[in-house]
Amino acid sequence: GRTELSIPVIPFGTQGFGNNFGFVSDEDAVALVKHAVSIGANHFDCARCYGDSMRKLGLAMKEIPREDVIITGRLCCHSASDWGGYGDGRPNYSAERAIADLEDQLELLNIDYFDGMLIHDPGEIDPTLEKGGTLDGLLQCKARGLVRHLGYGMRPHDFHLKAMATGDVDLILCFNDYNLIRQTAADDILPAAAEADIGVMNGWSILRGILTGVDIDAEIERGRWKKEGDVAAAYPIWEWCIEEGISLLQLALQFCLKEERIQGNNIGSLNVEQLEANIRAASTPLPDEAWEKYEARFGSN
């Protein structure tokens, strides 16, 4: 899009090493980040609500030239908790809070600018767009060179459309609405973004692990998931992949990569093995025969 950033098709969501999905030491996190850069996975998408990952990324950035990486961040708007993290109460949508938050994040990461900053999961869209609101604060940061591109990371389609209509949005992240299970982002968000030359990142392409090929029966048995909702919808695809000898992770990622209006599908990695498995799945094309069989069984999307 208009950012002209050349990002890898699988940006590295830093939640992977934030201790939310298993403990990752500082040393292992730094080694993981450096390895990712060495193999071309040099876009890191971070947020305060991603556990302890920002501090760890900051440690890695002491050893990595800033020009070697792309860093996008989030300005969390979940609640009235510190820095808008998870909790209760109405978030602080003021420009002053946005400026203070971004400045603090730069210090935490040991960098002097963000390539992009996304207003993350606001419960209301209008307060972020008002004069003196969140976006106004980030525009002031952009004018100072502290961030180069601005946007939103959220799910509601009407919020995205309203934000994009301002003309001040350079990139967005939609989530949970473009994957093997549903593609509703293609109804409105993707056409609007393409029309406005806005870059698009796609969250939850693997539905928080459901579409990775993990043994769904075993995860249900141990209580991680219930066979309902997205798990129930994914179950026949998982069974079919086993029958056909096809990697569900490969199928899920390449399905999203076929949508040219999406530039990146963010995924977190806990360790080097996961990182390399994700990259292999994204970069090794499935044969046409596999797609023909998939479409014959589940229909074309």
N, C-alpha and C positions, 0 to 999 in steps of 0.2 A: 504494500500500500504506500501511502504518501510518506511514510517514515523512511523509506528506502533502506531500511535495515535488512541485511541478509542473514536470516536466522536459520539454525538447523531445523529440520522438519519435526524433530522431537526435542523441544526445549526441556531443560532439566528443572523440574519443580523441586525446590529445595526441601519441601516437606519430607522427602524421602530420607534425609539424614537429620531430621529434627527431633528424633526420639519418640515420635508418635506411632511408629510402626516397628519399633525395635531399637534398642540402644545402639548408638554410633558414637564412638569416642571422637574427641577433637582430632587426634592424629589420623584416624581412619577417614574422617570427613574431609580433612585437608587433602589427604592422598586421593580421595575419590574425586574431588573437584579438579585437582591437577591432572588426573588421568582423563577425566572428561574433556578438558581443554585439549589435551594432547591428541585425542582422537576426533576432534572437531565438534564435540557437543559443548559449545562454548557460550550458550545462552542460559543464564540462570534466572529463574523466576521465583522471587522470594517474598515472604510476608512475615510480619510479627507473629501472626497466629499459626505459623508453621513450626511450632515448638521452639527448639533452641537453634534452629538452622541459620538464622541471620548472623548470630555471633560466630558460628563456625565458618560461614562463608567469609565473614570479615577476617578471620584468621588466615584463610587461604589467600585472600586478596593482598595480604602483606607480602606474598611470595609470587604473585602473578601480575604481569604488566596490565594496567587498566585497559589498554587498547586491544588486548587479546581476548576480551570477553564482552558480552552483551549482558547487562543486568537490568531487569525490570522488577519493580517493587509494587507493593500494595499499600494503600492508605486505608486501613481497616475501619469499617463503619458498622460494626456488629452491635455495639451497646455503649453505655456510658462508662464502661470500664476504661482503665488506663489505655491510652492510644487506641481506643475503639475496639479492643479485643472482645472475646466472648464474655458475656455476662448479662446484666440486666440494665434497664434504663435506656433513654434515648441518646443516641450518639451526639457528639459535638461536631456539628457540620460547619463550623466557622472557618473562615480563611486563616485566621491566626493559628488555630489548631493544626490545620493542614500544613502550614509553613513550618511550625515547630516540629511536627512529626517528621516531615521529610528531612529537615536539617539533622534531626537526631538519628535517623536511619543512615544517613550518609556517614556520620561519625561512627556508628556501630559497624558499618561495613568497610570502613577505612578506604572510602572512595570519595571523589569530589563531584560526581554527577551520576544521575541515573539515565540510562538510555530511554526508559519509559517508566511511568508511574500510573497505576490503575487505582481508581476509587473503588474499594472492594466491598461488595455486598451491602450497599446502603438500604435501609428499610424503607426509605422514602427517596424519591429522585429529586423533587422540586427544591428542597433545601440545599442540595449539592450544586444546583444550577443558579441559585440566586446571587445577586451582587453581594459580595462579602461572604459567600459560601465556599464550600470545599473546592470546587473547580476554580473559582476566582483565586483562591490561595495558591493552587498549583500553577495557574497561569502566571502569577507573580514569580514563583520559583523558576518557571521556564524562562521568563524574561531575564532572570539573573544568571542563567546558564546552569542551574542546579539539576535540571531535568530537561531532556530534549524532546520527549513526546509524551502526550497525556491521553488517558482514556479511562475506561470502566471495566471492571471484572465483576460480573453479576449474572443472574439467570433471567429475571423478568424481561420479556421481549419488549414490552411497552417502555420500560426504563431505557433500554438500549436505543430504541428508535428516537425517544425524546432527547437523549444525550447527543446522539449523532447529528440531530437536526440543528444543534447549536453551531456547528462548523468548527468547534474547538477540539473535537475528538480526533486523535490520530490513529489509535488502535483500541481494540476491545478484546475481552476474553468472555466468550459465552461458555456455559458448562451444562453438562447433562442433557443437552438437546441436539447433539450430533454424534451418533454412534450406531452400532449395529441394531440397537433396540428402537431408537427413535431419531428422526431427522427434522424435527420441527424448526430448527434454526434456519433451514433452507427455505421456509415459507416466507420469512420476513427479514430476519437479521442479516443473513448473508447477502441477499439482493441489495439491501440498503447500504451495507458496508461497501460492497463492490461499486455501487453507483457513486459513492462519496470517496472512493479510493482510500478506504480505511482498512488497516491491517487487522486480521482476525486470528486470535489464538483460541483453541478449542480445548476446554477442560473436560475431564471425565470420558475421554475416548475409550478407556478400558473400564468404565463404570466402577471406579474405586476397587479394582482387582477382580471383579466378577468375570471380565472378559480376558483374563490372562491365561486361561487354561488350567488354573488351579482346580483341584478336585472339589467340585461343588458339593457332592454328597458328603465328603469328609468335613467340609466347612459347616454344613448344616448340622451334621452329627455333633460337632464340638460346640455348637451354639453361636458361631460367628454370624451366620445368616439364617433366615427362615425362607422356605420355598414359597415366596410370595413376591409381588411387585416385580422389580427388575431381575431378581434372582430367578423367579419362575419364568419370566420372558426369555432369559438367557439360557435356561436349562436345555431346551431342545437343540439350540445351536451348539452348546458344549457337547452334548451327546453325539450330534452329527459330526463334529470335528474329530472326535475319538474314532468313530466308525470309518471316516474317510482318511484318517491319518494326517489331518491338516492342523497346523498350529493355530489355536484360537487367538493367541496374541498377535500373530502375523496377520490373520484375517481381520481382526478388529482395527489394527493400526492402518493397514493398507486400505481398508474400506474408507477411513477418514482421509487418507492421503489422496484418494481419487477425487475428492472435492477440492477443486482448484481455488475456490474462494476462501479456503482456510489455509493459512500460511504455516501454522505451527500447532502441534498437538502435545501439550505439556504433560510430562509424566515424571513422577518422582522415582528415584532409585535409592535403595537402601545400601547397596554395595556395588563393587565393580562387576560382579557376575550379573546382577539385575540390569545395570547400565548397558553392558555389552549385549545382553539378551534383547533388550528393548531396541537397540540400534540394529541388531541383526534382523529382528522381526520387521522393522520399518524399511530396511534397505534391501531385503531379499524378496524379489517379486514373486507372488503366487502365480502359477500358470493359468492361462485363460480357461483351461478345463476346470480348474477349481472354482472359478467364479461362475462358470456356466452351471456347474452342479449346485452351487450355493443358491443361485437365482432360481433354478428349477425347483429347489426344495422350499425356499423361503420367499421367493418373489424378488423382483428388482425394485430398488428404492430410488 
